[in-house]
Amino acid sequence: MNLQLKLLKDAKQTSVERVHPHSFLKRCRAKSISLDKLKLFLVHQGLYSSYFKHWILQEKRTQARFDYYARSIAF
């Protein structure tokens, strides 16, 4: 359990280090981004995440169908 927590903390730190220097986030921290750009970003992220969920579910269904057919033709 402690190993899992350490791995999660390490992954979190790595993620923070990757996104922290991003120019969009720098402008947000500096309060130099317009409200319109922020709204556009939030709408884009909402659309992306909803389509991503659909894509993941579709991939799982496709894989399940493939597995079913692969088992049915196995010798």
N, C-alpha and C positions, 0 to 999 in steps of 0.2 A: 504493500500500500504506500509506504514512504517513497519507494522508487517511482510509482505512478505519479505521486504529487510532485516529485522533483522533475520528472519528465514534462509534466504540464506547466510547471513554473518556467522551465527552460524554453519550452515552445512559446509561451506567452512573451517572454523576454525577447526571443528571436523575432517574433511578429512585431513587437513594439519597435525594435531596432530597424526593421525593414520599412515600416510605414512612417516612422517619425520624420525622416528627412523629406518626405514627399512635398512637392511645391504647393499643392492644394492645402495640405494641412499646415504648412508654414504660414500661408496667407490667412488661414482661419485663426491661428494663434496670434498673428499680428493684427488681427481684426481689419485686414485690408481687402477682404473679399466682399463683393456686393451681395445683397440679400437675394437678388435674382439668380446669381450664380449658385448660391447655396441651395436655393429651392430647386433649381435645375438638377443639381447633384443629387439631392434627396429623391426626386422623382425618378431619376435614372437608376439609382440604387434599388428603389422599390420595384421597378419594372424588372431589372436584372434578377433580383432575388426571386421574384415570383416565377419568371421563366426558368430560372435555374432549378427550382423545385420540380417543375413539370418535366424538364429535361432529365433530371435524375430518375424520376419515377418511370419515364418512358424507357430509359436505359435498363432499369431493373426488369421491366416487363419484357423487353426484347431479349435480355439475357435468359430469363426464365423460359421463354419460348424456344430459344436456341438449345438450352439444356434439355428440354423435353424432347425435341426432335432428335438431338444427338443420342439420347438414351434409347429412343425408339428404333433407331437404325443400327445400333451397336450389335456386334456379333457376339 
